[in-house]
Amino acid sequence: MMDFRSIGADMGQVIQFVSKSDRERIRLIQEARAIYDSIFPPADPSEQQDKATIGRAANGDAGNLA
């Protein structure tokens, strides 16, 4: 028997449309950041926080980047 309570828990989530060009732009930004960090490792812990912000933006948590 299926437990409908677990299905209902996911119903409150909002799905946000992200265009193909936006996904590609985010992917390119992350790739460029990874290359840059491999050449110039961040010495400042606040730069690590900046990368986390970009990661959240890729998942739609930080709003519109445009």
C-alpha positions in Angstrom: 0.0 0.0 0.0 1.3 3.5 -0.9 1.9 6.1 1.8 0.2 9.3 0.6 1.6 11.4 3.4 5.1 11.2 2.0 3.8 12.2 -1.4 2.0 15.2 0.1 5.2 16.4 1.7 6.6 17.1 -1.7 3.6 19.0 -3.0 4.7 22.2 -1.2 7.8 22.6 -3.4 7.8 25.2 -6.1 9.3 24.4 -9.5 11.1 27.2 -11.2 11.6 27.2 -15.0 15.3 27.9 -16.0 15.9 28.4 -19.7 18.6 26.4 -21.5 20.7 29.5 -22.0 20.5 30.4 -18.3 21.6 26.8 -17.4 24.5 27.0 -19.9 25.5 30.5 -18.5 25.6 29.1 -14.9 27.6 26.0 -16.0 30.1 28.2 -17.8 30.5 30.5 -14.7 31.0 27.5 -12.5 33.6 26.0 -14.9 35.5 29.3 -15.2 35.5 29.7 -11.4 36.8 26.1 -10.9 39.6 26.8 -13.4 40.5 30.2 -11.8 40.5 28.6 -8.3 42.8 25.8 -9.5 45.3 28.4 -10.7 44.8 31.0 -7.9 43.6 29.2 -4.8 41.5 31.5 -2.6 43.3 32.4 0.6 40.4 34.4 2.1 37.6 32.3 3.6 35.0 34.9 2.4 35.9 33.8 -1.2 34.7 30.3 -0.3 31.4 31.9 0.7 31.1 33.6 -2.7 31.4 30.2 -4.4 28.6 28.9 -2.2 26.4 31.8 -3.4 27.1 30.9 -7.0 26.2 27.3 -6.2 22.9 28.3 -4.6 22.1 30.5 -7.6 22.6 27.5 -9.9 19.9 25.7 -7.8 17.6 28.7 -7.9 18.0 29.8 -4.3 19.7 33.1 -4.8 17.2 34.8 -7.2 17.9 36.1 -10.6 21.5 36.7 -11.6 20.7 38.9 -14.6 
